[in-house]
Amino acid sequence: MRSLFGKIFLSFLLITLMASITTAMISYWAQIGPYGELKNRLQHQQYKTLVHTLSVIGPAVENILENGGEKEVISYLQAIEKMDDQQFFLLKEGNRTFSGRRMHEGAGDLAVSARRSDDIQYNVSEDKITVAMPLPGLKKQGMVMVGTTARIFWPPAFDGFLEEEQRPFNRLPFHFPLGLPLLVIVCIAAGGCYLLARSLTAPIRHLRMAVQQMTKGDFSARVLLPNHRADEIADLSRDFNTMVEQIESLLESQKRLLRDISHELRSPLTRMNLSLELARQRSDNAEPYLLRIEKESERLNELIDQLLTLTKLESDVDTASGEPVCLPELVRSIVNDATFEAVGLDRKIVMNSLDDVTVQGSMEMLGRALENVIRNGLRYTAAGTEVEIELLKCEDNAVLTIKDHGPGIPDKDLDQVFKPFFRVAKSRDRDSGGIGIGLAIARQAIVMHGGTIEAQNDAQGGLVIKICLPLS
């Protein structure tokens, strides 16, 4: 499941359904199943016991009333009540008791029914069982014996497990099947919520551990996730891993950049210092050394100029307000300037096809990018060969292809050639191919204009650089 919201929603829904189904099953078992049958049998047994008790004390009450009077009847009933958790009332006509005690609601109506039917009547309420029994010997006086007893909800066997002070709770309207569903619901909900919480927080804990590793300077930290996980937290973890990889790559690039810049600056400075020392020693013939100093100074200026250009491009200059640039004219202008250099190297530049396309942007930046790519091809194409240029309009893009006939680049380095100071040759001399910033400048300029640039080896030999720019 890809949605974290859906996972939480469905998990809670499943937990609720499981708890409800369990409750329904236990309630069914309590009402209709074995416990329901036990409860009904216990209720019937209480009723029969109460009827038996009334049938025993009824004649005794008649005899006491005839021989001892009402006070003796009251004393007798109170003594019986002390022996058991029951209440007994002797009702006169009009449902008046001998003792003046008030009966619970409904007992009077039950007594009236017993008089009318001249038979035993009973009622089972939530917490009491009430039985009304007419007294045959006192029928003319309309007297009825009424007995009540508290319902037993726990099975009698449970009394043995209860402490003396806990046994009164056995008469409360709370029975075992109501406690069991509550316990099951709590267990199911707790288990389900635990699994859900663990599932949600495990990747967050891993993410936190990875962040702590980053704060210590370890950028090799990654969040490990199961392959099957595909929700928002997994997406966040993958984005975090991508971010760390980018930061690690940027830091490595920064270290390499500092190392390469140091090397590139140190070499001409060393040669300049050497030339100065030789010029001091040979003041009569110092011209060659002064020319060397001038050349190295120009190289330093060129390096600094390219570094400033690269820095400017990496600052994401806004090109939305740029000028319309006619690419065919720009390409022809660059080719015309580079042709003089090509003739001296026994190489040529051929423009196969130039479609009429216009892009929006900076002519200066685009010019630098295209010039760097074309001169790079001119530098590496073999003597006696040519650099081929083609500009085509493809849907909403202008596609510029520059192909040389040089040795090409190892496939593993095709993505690296656009990084600052990267050169295929490990040597650092100028003959191996410049200082390695030209293609980096080209890439930043093209990306700044919303385009793409990629390098690939041609099947017949040589390197092909393909530039795509959105049309204005």
Protein Blocks (a to p, Z undefined) as FASTA:
>chain_A
ZZlklmmmmmmmmmmmmmmmmmmmmmmmmmmmmmlmmmmmmmmmmmmmmmmmmmmmmmmm
mmmmmmnojmlmmmmmmmmmmmpccddddddehiiafklpacdehjlmmmmmmmmnopac
ddddfkbccdddddfklmmnopacdddddddfbdfklmmmpcfklmmmmmpccdfklmmm
mmmmmmmmmmmmmmmmmmmmmmmmmmmmmmmmmmnopakbccdddfkbccfklmmmmmmm
mmmmmmmmmmmmmmmmmmmmmmmmmmmmmmmmmmmmmmmmmmmlmmlmmmmmmmmmmmmm
mmmmmmmmmmmmmnopafklmccddfklmmmmmmmmmmmmmmmnopacddfbacdddded
dfklmmmmmmmmmmmmmmmpcghiacddddddehjaccdddddfbebjafklmmmmmpgh
iafblbfcfklnpjolmmmmmmmmmmmnopacdddddfkgpjddddddddZZ
